[in-house]
Amino acid sequence: MKIEYSLESSRSEVLKSSVTINEENVENRVREIMKIKNVSIQKDPHFKLSFQICLLQITGIKKLYLDVENLRKQPFDSSNKQHEDMLIKLWKLLMPNIPLESRITKQWGDIGFQGEDPKTDFRGMGMLGLHNLVFFGEHHPEVARQTLSQSNHPKIGYSYAIVGINLTEMAYSMLKTGLLKPHLYNLVSGVPQLHHFHEFYCYLMYEFNQFWFKEQPSSIMEFNYYREQFHKRVKELLIDPHTVLTLKTNGQ
């Protein structure tokens, strides 16, 4: 992060623009900077590779944000077969033994949507919310189903899908504001990809569920308060420059 700040604060346009160049131009840019700064490969043989990795991480996070933002801006479209297929896939991932009776049905409430048609719940986070939910169910099926089951607690349960979309907003805002940088820098030696963002979302889903039941709120009406407390805890963890937040269940 210090290197990124130094580059952005540089008076040299070559150095300043290095944080936004394309991945394929990184190697040439490193050579150019080494020439400007008179860095000798003989005196410092590790500089080139180390600096190249740093630039790939810095520029990669900026590209990752654009990819995430594009998904967020994409509304759920019922006329788009891919969108519809992904929504049905979510149901099958979470409820593999129970068939969906129809596309418009109260059954969606069983996995935490508000109405008979889930598309209305994706307005805030667009397709990003659906991608997150599907990724969790697909890559961590047992954990996702267990989380869904716990969310249906008769006294202090919560709406799984709605909370999931709310946590999408949390993950998105942390990426947008730069809070996720330490985590991503420590996690990925190179270019972070969209699945790294999805995995962080899975961490939030699992940890929020654990936090919620540990705190034992009196009712779902206290959701905003406990959501904010959870948000503060995660932000405190991300302040640590050595942090890496990955989903770890009791079985891991």
Secondary structure, DSSP 8 states (H G I E B T S, - for coil): -HHHHHHHH-S-HHHHGGGGS-GGGHHHHHHHHHHHTT--TTT-TTHHHHHHHHHHHHHHHHHHHHHHHHHHHS---TT-HHHHHHHHHHHHHH-TTS----SS-GGGGGGT-SSS-GGGGGTTTHHHHHHHHHHHHHHSHHHHHHHHHHHT-TTT---HHHHHHHHHHHHHHHHHHTTTHHHHHHH-SS---HHHHHHHHHHHHHHHHHHHHHH--SSGGGHHHHHHHHHHHHHHHHHSTT-------TT-
